[in-house]
Amino acid sequence: MKIIKVKSYGELSRKVADFFTDEIRGNPKITIGFATGETPLGLYKELVKLYKLKKIDFSKVKSFNLDEYYPIRRKDKNSFYNYMFKNLFDKVNINKRNINFLNGESKDFEKECLDYELRIKNNPIDLQILGVGINGHIGFNEPGSKENSKTRLVNLSKETIRRNSRFFKGSIKIPNKALTMGIKTILSSKKIILLIYGKDKKKAIKSLIKGKINSEWPVSFLKNHKDLIVFVENSLLSKS
Ligand code: F6R
């Protein structure tokens, strides 16, 4: 595990964006696993800036997103699908045919998950970007998730529902279920970048850096990955 300490959220977003640019330049046909949430918003803004400056080209990039609420309409403003188009995909030249997303509208969620898993197997993720929940979840692999878990339907924890409710707009209630890549799916990515942002993530960082691998802190499974880079604000480390 390589830890890159940064002084601020702005620096974190810029550094990761520069890292991305180098990765895409090195392999224009790269397959990227994207995350949603508050943490990568700054990164996506930076990527859009770099694209406008013609420093980055998404035309051959393929993407897979980590997770999606279930059930949810893709058009719903609270869906992760909508988040990705609004914050990144609609603003850069990614080919829409190269975008892979778990479908929160799918009636047959088991088939949806099996298909997604197969698509990833046939098109391995070169670079997976992750955030972490305050309870240590990665993707929507909540505490208790197994190391060998694959893409599946999960129940969201009360904590996650409470926390993510703050983003929910409009009339719909936050679903209490989601589709998510599993821990095994995530660990199969060639390279993983974990972004840690937010004062309430200290316990999660500690479980990754100092704790033992255990399913109560799913983020700790990342210790098993051979190419993990963690970008974290310095202040969070010194007091953890
Ligand atoms: C999002 C995801 C989640 C978030 C995590 C942190 O696709 O899979 O694991 O990365 O909940 O969310 P924020 O960044 O909002 O603190």
Residues whose N, C-alpha, C, O or C-beta is under 5 A from the ligand:
A	BS01	F6R	A35 T36 G37 E38 T39 L66 D67 L130 G131 V132 G133 H137 I138 G139 F140 Y197
